[in-house]
Amino acid sequence: MERICLILLLMGRTTSVLAQFNGYNCDANYHSRFPAERDISVYCGVQTMTLKINFCPVLFSGYTVADLALNGRHGDTHCRGFINNNTFPTAVLFSISLSTLEACGNSLVVTTAYGANAYGNMSLVQIGNISGYIDTPDPPSIISYLPGLLYKFSCSYPLEYLVNNSQLASSSAAISVKDSNGTFVSTLSMILYNDSTYNQQLSIPMAGLALKTRVFSAVKATNLDKRWNILMDYCYTTPSGNPNDELRYDLFFGCHKDPQTTVFENGKSQMGRFAFEVFRFVKHRHQKMSTVFLHCVTKLCRVDDCVLLMPICGHRRRRDVEDSLESRPSSGDAIITAGPIITRIGTLF
């Protein structure tokens, strides 16, 4: 008699669990348990963060998909997940767009750390960490027999990713970006001007510019959130349009600056401005004209933190020539290219 009662009790429990999982891709043998840390997967995408939660332990705990929400925003339907029953086990998916990442109470914390820059030296780099949680609501009563569920998540991106996305477009510039796990950059442009008023764009005569003509450059970012400024990490020139050309001449990098180059504005707004005197590349000595392409490696910085990324002159070691030639833009930096600037070498006999 006791054995019959025990069998009936187990059958009743099994029937209850099966009914709880009814219609979902769950296995009572594996999913009759409370949630664990392994039940959430986080995918840090280029434009979207995706959170995937094993729904079967949620059902076993006595909750439905409507009980799960981002950062306690249970009254906001936009902060809830949706069921994907085309996978095993059934999952609840949450999608967080990087362009509206703080809409459901997600936290954005910007940290500054030392990392290798494009020249292989250590410099300050800013990282944006997005974090939050998914939980179930607390009952209005004093006690509850249901466990409270809490899933935490986070993703880290270079600040270049955490701006409002827009179609890449430029004026008098070509944009290329080094990718790591994705690219998320704003519209960038570099325009050359005739003088310091920055009103009239540079006009190059058919015969080319005379050597030592002063050219004014502006690097601009548009469609940026007001929290961000742009920082010109360094600018250099090459005889070709290839920013990775081994033959290059630096205009400025950190505290090291060409004597004929003046930086007017950098890291203080969403525009950087500088001027330099044009020259010729010696390799063009048998030609009537020399071509000069201008490249600037830019990064984003939070308005209040830009000053932390500016170099403290007098405390950095001098770069070797080899370091300069072998340097390449680091991940997350955006390269802006303008040109060609045609310079007049002189009369050939």
C-alpha beads as a LAMMPS data file, in Angstrom:
LAMMPS data file: protein, C-alpha beads

349 atoms
348 bonds

1 atom types
1 bond types

-500.0 500.0 xlo xhi
-500.0 500.0 ylo yhi
-500.0 500.0 zlo zhi

Masses

1 110.0

Atoms # bond

1 1 1 0.000 0.000 0.000
2 1 1 2.815 2.410 0.871
3 1 1 4.602 1.590 -2.399
4 1 1 1.418 2.334 -4.381
5 1 1 1.051 5.705 -2.630
6 1 1 4.688 6.591 -3.379
7 1 1 4.272 5.708 -7.063
8 1 1 1.091 7.800 -7.276
9 1 1 2.912 10.743 -5.616
10 1 1 5.818 10.556 -8.082
11 1 1 3.421 10.271 -11.021
12 1 1 1.542 13.306 -9.759
13 1 1 4.770 15.326 -9.488
14 1 1 5.904 14.261 -12.977
15 1 1 2.513 15.135 -14.447
16 1 1 2.716 18.594 -12.798
17 1 1 6.183 19.290 -14.245
18 1 1 5.173 18.070 -17.708
19 1 1 2.119 20.323 -17.614
20 1 1 4.348 23.214 -16.582
21 1 1 6.599 22.631 -19.617
22 1 1 3.653 21.966 -21.962
23 1 1 4.147 23.630 -25.345
24 1 1 7.822 24.480 -24.747
25 1 1 11.000 22.663 -25.744
26 1 1 11.984 21.545 -22.272
27 1 1 13.109 18.203 -20.902
28 1 1 11.800 17.416 -17.422
29 1 1 14.852 15.244 -16.760
30 1 1 17.266 18.147 -17.282
31 1 1 15.277 21.287 -16.607
32 1 1 13.402 20.458 -13.405
33 1 1 15.664 22.785 -11.449
34 1 1 16.054 26.378 -10.396
35 1 1 18.049 28.764 -12.642
36 1 1 21.851 28.930 -12.528
37 1 1 24.493 31.326 -13.850
38 1 1 25.030 29.169 -16.924
39 1 1 21.453 29.850 -18.037
40 1 1 22.266 33.282 -19.522
41 1 1 24.369 33.922 -22.631
42 1 1 25.509 37.427 -23.586
43 1 1 26.412 38.400 -27.162
44 1 1 28.145 41.782 -27.535
45 1 1 27.275 42.659 -31.124
46 1 1 28.216 45.547 -33.379
47 1 1 24.913 47.396 -33.077
48 1 1 22.981 45.281 -30.595
49 1 1 23.576 43.408 -27.369
50 1 1 21.611 40.141 -27.270
51 1 1 20.782 38.336 -24.030
52 1 1 19.593 34.729 -24.174
53 1 1 18.067 33.050 -21.108
54 1 1 17.174 29.363 -20.751
55 1 1 13.413 29.632 -20.200
56 1 1 12.800 26.114 -18.835
57 1 1 14.207 26.710 -15.309
58 1 1 12.213 29.957 -15.247
59 1 1 9.031 27.957 -15.861
60 1 1 10.043 25.407 -13.227
61 1 1 10.439 28.268 -10.730
62 1 1 6.830 29.323 -11.302
63 1 1 7.317 32.367 -13.561
64 1 1 6.252 33.285 -17.084
65 1 1 8.021 35.310 -19.781
66 1 1 6.035 38.399 -18.725
67 1 1 7.728 38.265 -15.315
68 1 1 11.208 38.887 -16.747
69 1 1 12.286 42.480 -17.427
70 1 1 15.411 44.599 -17.733
71 1 1 16.552 46.398 -14.595
72 1 1 13.256 46.072 -12.745
73 1 1 11.255 47.861 -15.510
74 1 1 8.380 45.367 -15.311
75 1 1 5.749 47.933 -16.253
76 1 1 7.453 48.815 -19.558
77 1 1 6.704 46.345 -22.354
78 1 1 9.768 47.594 -24.287
79 1 1 11.977 46.257 -21.496
80 1 1 10.649 42.706 -21.662
81 1 1 11.971 39.774 -23.629
82 1 1 10.314 37.516 -26.186
83 1 1 10.075 33.739 -26.503
84 1 1 12.101 31.763 -29.042
85 1 1 10.529 28.315 -29.144
86 1 1 12.456 27.264 -32.245
87 1 1 15.470 26.198 -30.230
88 1 1 16.226 23.638 -27.537
89 1 1 15.804 24.499 -24.829
90 1 1 13.251 27.279 -25.284
91 1 1 14.875 30.658 -24.707
92 1 1 13.864 34.200 -23.783
93 1 1 15.699 36.822 -25.841
94 1 1 16.396 40.448 -24.934
95 1 1 17.759 42.865 -27.521
96 1 1 19.503 46.091 -26.469
97 1 1 20.334 48.611 -29.190
98 1 1 23.595 50.468 -28.596
99 1 1 21.971 53.657 -29.922
100 1 1 19.393 53.579 -27.082
101 1 1 21.311 51.501 -24.564
102 1 1 20.180 53.485 -21.509
103 1 1 16.457 53.352 -22.385
104 1 1 15.653 50.500 -19.961
105 1 1 17.944 51.603 -17.169
106 1 1 21.150 49.949 -18.352
107 1 1 24.275 51.508 -16.879
108 1 1 27.077 53.030 -18.953
109 1 1 30.357 53.494 -17.086
110 1 1 33.413 54.911 -18.841
111 1 1 36.769 53.782 -17.533
112 1 1 40.259 54.854 -18.497
113 1 1 43.080 52.342 -18.629
114 1 1 46.534 52.027 -20.111
115 1 1 46.761 50.152 -23.395
116 1 1 48.998 49.918 -26.437
117 1 1 48.465 52.737 -28.891
118 1 1 49.094 52.684 -32.612
119 1 1 52.823 53.225 -32.115
120 1 1 53.172 50.337 -29.696
121 1 1 53.626 52.703 -26.742
122 1 1 51.369 52.626 -23.703
123 1 1 48.737 55.353 -23.606
124 1 1 45.378 56.018 -21.960
125 1 1 42.409 54.342 -23.651
126 1 1 38.742 54.829 -22.736
127 1 1 36.347 51.885 -22.571
128 1 1 32.563 52.026 -22.152
129 1 1 31.096 49.225 -20.028
130 1 1 27.364 48.570 -20.393
131 1 1 25.828 46.559 -17.581
132 1 1 22.457 45.695 -16.140
133 1 1 20.306 42.845 -14.932
134 1 1 17.156 40.883 -15.672
135 1 1 14.961 40.002 -12.745
136 1 1 11.494 38.933 -11.608
137 1 1 9.143 41.205 -9.625
138 1 1 8.842 41.015 -5.868
139 1 1 5.366 40.108 -4.598
140 1 1 3.377 42.731 -2.668
141 1 1 3.193 40.385 0.335
142 1 1 5.700 40.093 3.158
143 1 1 6.801 36.580 2.189
144 1 1 7.007 34.520 -0.983
145 1 1 7.505 30.835 -1.724
146 1 1 8.876 31.585 -5.170
147 1 1 12.604 32.211 -5.606
148 1 1 13.622 35.638 -6.836
149 1 1 15.452 35.376 -10.159
150 1 1 18.348 37.674 -11.073
151 1 1 20.562 37.510 -14.164
152 1 1 23.436 39.984 -14.523
153 1 1 25.127 40.959 -17.802
154 1 1 27.775 43.344 -19.152
155 1 1 29.584 44.232 -22.384
156 1 1 32.625 46.427 -22.954
157 1 1 33.255 48.486 -26.083
158 1 1 35.722 51.149 -27.193
159 1 1 33.979 54.518 -27.002
160 1 1 34.002 54.665 -30.805
161 1 1 31.237 52.032 -30.772
162 1 1 28.984 53.812 -28.312
163 1 1 27.698 56.685 -30.421
164 1 1 24.551 57.060 -32.517
165 1 1 25.072 54.980 -35.631
166 1 1 24.718 56.647 -38.990
167 1 1 25.500 55.869 -42.596
168 1 1 29.183 56.438 -43.280
169 1 1 29.598 59.572 -45.369
170 1 1 32.386 62.062 -45.733
171 1 1 33.359 65.232 -47.492
172 1 1 36.789 65.369 -49.127
173 1 1 37.819 62.335 -47.091
174 1 1 37.962 58.570 -47.126
175 1 1 37.223 56.604 -43.969
176 1 1 38.631 53.234 -43.003
177 1 1 38.360 51.580 -39.615
178 1 1 40.309 48.771 -37.975
179 1 1 37.802 46.161 -36.743
180 1 1 37.904 43.893 -33.737
181 1 1 34.502 42.544 -32.707
182 1 1 32.658 45.188 -34.688
183 1 1 32.577 48.799 -35.802
184 1 1 30.344 51.547 -34.542
185 1 1 31.551 54.967 -35.628
186 1 1 29.966 58.294 -36.383
187 1 1 30.245 60.228 -39.607
188 1 1 33.722 61.713 -39.884
189 1 1 35.191 64.166 -42.345
190 1 1 38.404 66.082 -42.902
191 1 1 38.321 69.272 -44.971
192 1 1 41.228 71.468 -46.026
193 1 1 40.968 75.280 -45.997
194 1 1 42.895 78.247 -47.369
195 1 1 43.224 80.248 -44.155
196 1 1 42.597 80.355 -40.414
197 1 1 38.983 81.537 -40.807
198 1 1 38.061 78.034 -41.993
199 1 1 35.485 79.524 -44.368
200 1 1 36.943 78.875 -47.807
201 1 1 37.995 75.360 -48.777
202 1 1 41.489 74.869 -50.144
203 1 1 41.874 75.562 -53.840
204 1 1 44.859 73.901 -55.505
205 1 1 46.000 75.515 -58.790
206 1 1 46.787 73.369 -61.828
207 1 1 50.516 73.987 -61.303
208 1 1 50.295 72.897 -57.655
209 1 1 50.846 74.760 -54.391
210 1 1 54.123 76.526 -53.768
211 1 1 56.317 74.899 -51.148
212 1 1 55.770 76.224 -47.596
213 1 1 52.162 77.261 -48.413
214 1 1 50.200 77.079 -45.171
215 1 1 47.229 74.681 -45.275
216 1 1 44.530 74.588 -42.599
217 1 1 42.789 71.310 -41.759
218 1 1 39.597 70.549 -39.815
219 1 1 38.552 67.092 -38.637
220 1 1 34.829 67.028 -37.849
221 1 1 32.374 64.536 -36.373
222 1 1 28.643 64.827 -36.956
223 1 1 25.601 63.084 -35.483
224 1 1 27.400 62.605 -32.190
225 1 1 25.795 62.607 -28.777
226 1 1 26.796 65.770 -26.894
227 1 1 28.614 63.667 -24.318
228 1 1 31.450 62.956 -26.747
229 1 1 34.302 64.949 -28.254
230 1 1 36.837 63.810 -30.813
231 1 1 40.552 63.558 -30.167
232 1 1 43.124 63.557 -32.966
233 1 1 45.557 60.952 -31.697
234 1 1 48.111 61.819 -34.361
235 1 1 48.298 63.105 -37.932
236 1 1 50.839 62.230 -40.608
237 1 1 51.429 62.392 -44.360
238 1 1 52.309 59.873 -47.072
239 1 1 53.120 60.207 -50.781
240 1 1 50.213 57.875 -51.634
241 1 1 46.603 57.545 -50.542
242 1 1 47.457 54.399 -48.586
243 1 1 47.510 55.273 -44.854
244 1 1 49.743 52.221 -44.291
245 1 1 52.398 53.439 -46.708
246 1 1 55.817 52.706 -45.177
247 1 1 57.094 56.106 -46.301
248 1 1 55.514 58.698 -44.016
249 1 1 56.179 61.979 -42.299
250 1 1 54.582 62.789 -38.932
251 1 1 52.995 66.187 -38.376
252 1 1 52.219 65.621 -34.711
253 1 1 51.980 62.766 -32.250
254 1 1 51.549 63.419 -28.548
255 1 1 54.142 66.007 -27.549
256 1 1 56.206 65.501 -30.697
257 1 1 55.329 68.005 -33.409
258 1 1 56.757 69.124 -36.710
259 1 1 58.136 72.687 -36.238
260 1 1 55.938 73.999 -39.060
261 1 1 52.738 72.474 -37.635
262 1 1 50.361 74.266 -35.253
263 1 1 47.480 72.529 -33.432
264 1 1 44.676 74.979 -32.664
265 1 1 42.029 72.690 -31.170
266 1 1 42.038 69.056 -30.089
267 1 1 39.786 67.097 -27.719
268 1 1 37.784 70.192 -26.740
269 1 1 34.805 69.810 -29.076
270 1 1 33.538 67.693 -31.935
271 1 1 36.104 69.290 -34.231
272 1 1 39.887 69.293 -34.322
273 1 1 41.860 72.017 -36.141
274 1 1 45.503 72.355 -37.119
275 1 1 47.720 73.902 -39.829
276 1 1 50.974 72.911 -41.509
277 1 1 53.249 74.068 -44.318
278 1 1 53.270 71.926 -47.443
279 1 1 56.463 70.272 -48.629
280 1 1 57.646 67.768 -51.182
281 1 1 58.660 64.154 -50.753
282 1 1 62.247 63.668 -51.838
283 1 1 61.264 60.522 -53.762
284 1 1 59.521 62.853 -56.256
285 1 1 62.755 64.708 -57.050
286 1 1 62.601 63.787 -60.737
287 1 1 59.020 65.006 -61.093
288 1 1 57.552 68.466 -61.561
289 1 1 55.036 67.921 -58.770
290 1 1 54.834 66.051 -55.501
291 1 1 51.684 64.477 -54.036
292 1 1 50.994 64.651 -50.308
293 1 1 48.142 62.780 -48.620
294 1 1 47.081 63.778 -45.114
295 1 1 45.917 61.162 -42.573
296 1 1 44.576 61.663 -39.048
297 1 1 43.897 58.878 -36.558
298 1 1 40.992 59.944 -34.340
299 1 1 39.227 58.516 -31.323
300 1 1 36.281 59.504 -29.158
301 1 1 36.544 60.748 -25.615
302 1 1 33.926 61.656 -23.065
303 1 1 33.722 65.433 -22.640
304 1 1 34.886 65.421 -19.011
305 1 1 37.605 62.841 -19.623
306 1 1 39.304 64.171 -22.769
307 1 1 41.887 65.997 -20.703
308 1 1 42.997 62.655 -19.252
309 1 1 43.874 61.421 -22.724
310 1 1 45.961 64.447 -23.642
311 1 1 49.726 63.871 -23.384
312 1 1 51.688 65.320 -20.485
313 1 1 54.608 66.779 -22.391
314 1 1 58.080 66.227 -21.001
315 1 1 57.222 62.825 -19.502
316 1 1 57.156 60.627 -22.568
317 1 1 60.082 58.820 -24.120
318 1 1 61.190 59.807 -27.574
319 1 1 60.062 57.469 -30.355
320 1 1 62.573 55.708 -32.546
321 1 1 62.378 56.134 -36.283
322 1 1 61.693 52.413 -36.596
323 1 1 58.671 52.720 -34.303
324 1 1 57.262 55.443 -36.535
325 1 1 57.686 53.455 -39.728
326 1 1 56.252 50.249 -38.314
327 1 1 53.282 51.822 -36.559
328 1 1 49.775 50.974 -37.609
329 1 1 46.414 52.270 -36.272
330 1 1 45.156 50.309 -33.298
331 1 1 41.766 48.653 -33.016
332 1 1 38.937 51.141 -32.665
333 1 1 40.828 54.113 -34.168
334 1 1 39.293 55.780 -37.219
335 1 1 41.618 56.973 -39.976
336 1 1 40.581 60.047 -41.949
337 1 1 42.381 60.710 -45.238
338 1 1 42.362 63.878 -47.334
339 1 1 44.205 64.662 -50.536
340 1 1 46.060 64.612 -52.700
341 1 1 47.684 67.952 -51.985
342 1 1 49.743 68.770 -55.083
343 1 1 52.912 70.753 -54.446
344 1 1 55.035 72.516 -57.051
345 1 1 58.630 71.319 -56.871
346 1 1 60.134 73.872 -59.228
347 1 1 61.712 74.001 -62.659
348 1 1 63.346 70.862 -64.015
349 1 1 66.171 71.220 -66.534

Bonds

1 1 1 2
2 1 2 3
3 1 3 4
4 1 4 5
5 1 5 6
6 1 6 7
7 1 7 8
8 1 8 9
9 1 9 10
10 1 10 11
11 1 11 12
12 1 12 13
13 1 13 14
14 1 14 15
15 1 15 16
16 1 16 17
17 1 17 18
18 1 18 19
19 1 19 20
20 1 20 21
21 1 21 22
22 1 22 23
23 1 23 24
24 1 24 25
25 1 25 26
26 1 26 27
27 1 27 28
28 1 28 29
29 1 29 30
30 1 30 31
31 1 31 32
32 1 32 33
33 1 33 34
34 1 34 35
35 1 35 36
36 1 36 37
37 1 37 38
38 1 38 39
39 1 39 40
40 1 40 41
41 1 41 42
42 1 42 43
43 1 43 44
44 1 44 45
45 1 45 46
46 1 46 47
47 1 47 48
48 1 48 49
49 1 49 50
50 1 50 51
51 1 51 52
52 1 52 53
53 1 53 54
54 1 54 55
55 1 55 56
56 1 56 57
57 1 57 58
58 1 58 59
59 1 59 60
60 1 60 61
61 1 61 62
62 1 62 63
63 1 63 64
64 1 64 65
65 1 65 66
66 1 66 67
67 1 67 68
68 1 68 69
69 1 69 70
70 1 70 71
71 1 71 72
72 1 72 73
73 1 73 74
74 1 74 75
75 1 75 76
76 1 76 77
77 1 77 78
78 1 78 79
79 1 79 80
80 1 80 81
81 1 81 82
82 1 82 83
83 1 83 84
84 1 84 85
85 1 85 86
86 1 86 87
87 1 87 88
88 1 88 89
89 1 89 90
90 1 90 91
91 1 91 92
92 1 92 93
93 1 93 94
94 1 94 95
95 1 95 96
96 1 96 97
97 1 97 98
98 1 98 99
99 1 99 100
100 1 100 101
101 1 101 102
102 1 102 103
103 1 103 104
104 1 104 105
105 1 105 106
106 1 106 107
107 1 107 108
108 1 108 109
109 1 109 110
110 1 110 111
111 1 111 112
112 1 112 113
113 1 113 114
114 1 114 115
115 1 115 116
116 1 116 117
117 1 117 118
118 1 118 119
119 1 119 120
120 1 120 121
121 1 121 122
122 1 122 123
123 1 123 124
124 1 124 125
125 1 125 126
126 1 126 127
127 1 127 128
128 1 128 129
129 1 129 130
130 1 130 131
131 1 131 132
132 1 132 133
133 1 133 134
134 1 134 135
135 1 135 136
136 1 136 137
137 1 137 138
138 1 138 139
139 1 139 140
140 1 140 141
141 1 141 142
142 1 142 143
143 1 143 144
144 1 144 145
145 1 145 146
146 1 146 147
147 1 147 148
148 1 148 149
149 1 149 150
150 1 150 151
151 1 151 152
152 1 152 153
153 1 153 154
154 1 154 155
155 1 155 156
156 1 156 157
157 1 157 158
158 1 158 159
159 1 159 160
160 1 160 161
161 1 161 162
162 1 162 163
163 1 163 164
164 1 164 165
165 1 165 166
166 1 166 167
167 1 167 168
168 1 168 169
169 1 169 170
170 1 170 171
171 1 171 172
172 1 172 173
173 1 173 174
174 1 174 175
175 1 175 176
176 1 176 177
177 1 177 178
178 1 178 179
179 1 179 180
180 1 180 181
181 1 181 182
182 1 182 183
183 1 183 184
184 1 184 185
185 1 185 186
186 1 186 187
187 1 187 188
188 1 188 189
189 1 189 190
190 1 190 191
191 1 191 192
192 1 192 193
193 1 193 194
194 1 194 195
195 1 195 196
196 1 196 197
197 1 197 198
198 1 198 199
199 1 199 200
200 1 200 201
201 1 201 202
202 1 202 203
203 1 203 204
204 1 204 205
205 1 205 206
206 1 206 207
207 1 207 208
208 1 208 209
209 1 209 210
210 1 210 211
211 1 211 212
212 1 212 213
213 1 213 214
214 1 214 215
215 1 215 216
216 1 216 217
217 1 217 218
218 1 218 219
219 1 219 220
220 1 220 221
221 1 221 222
222 1 222 223
223 1 223 224
224 1 224 225
225 1 225 226
226 1 226 227
227 1 227 228
228 1 228 229
229 1 229 230
230 1 230 231
231 1 231 232
232 1 232 233
233 1 233 234
234 1 234 235
235 1 235 236
236 1 236 237
237 1 237 238
238 1 238 239
239 1 239 240
240 1 240 241
241 1 241 242
242 1 242 243
243 1 243 244
244 1 244 245
245 1 245 246
246 1 246 247
247 1 247 248
248 1 248 249
249 1 249 250
250 1 250 251
251 1 251 252
252 1 252 253
253 1 253 254
254 1 254 255
255 1 255 256
256 1 256 257
257 1 257 258
258 1 258 259
259 1 259 260
260 1 260 261
261 1 261 262
262 1 262 263
263 1 263 264
264 1 264 265
265 1 265 266
266 1 266 267
267 1 267 268
268 1 268 269
269 1 269 270
270 1 270 271
271 1 271 272
272 1 272 273
273 1 273 274
274 1 274 275
275 1 275 276
276 1 276 277
277 1 277 278
278 1 278 279
279 1 279 280
280 1 280 281
281 1 281 282
282 1 282 283
283 1 283 284
284 1 284 285
285 1 285 286
286 1 286 287
287 1 287 288
288 1 288 289
289 1 289 290
290 1 290 291
291 1 291 292
292 1 292 293
293 1 293 294
294 1 294 295
295 1 295 296
296 1 296 297
297 1 297 298
298 1 298 299
299 1 299 300
300 1 300 301
301 1 301 302
302 1 302 303
303 1 303 304
304 1 304 305
305 1 305 306
306 1 306 307
307 1 307 308
308 1 308 309
309 1 309 310
310 1 310 311
311 1 311 312
312 1 312 313
313 1 313 314
314 1 314 315
315 1 315 316
316 1 316 317
317 1 317 318
318 1 318 319
319 1 319 320
320 1 320 321
321 1 321 322
322 1 322 323
323 1 323 324
324 1 324 325
325 1 325 326
326 1 326 327
327 1 327 328
328 1 328 329
329 1 329 330
330 1 330 331
331 1 331 332
332 1 332 333
333 1 333 334
334 1 334 335
335 1 335 336
336 1 336 337
337 1 337 338
338 1 338 339
339 1 339 340
340 1 340 341
341 1 341 342
342 1 342 343
343 1 343 344
344 1 344 345
345 1 345 346
346 1 346 347
347 1 347 348
348 1 348 349
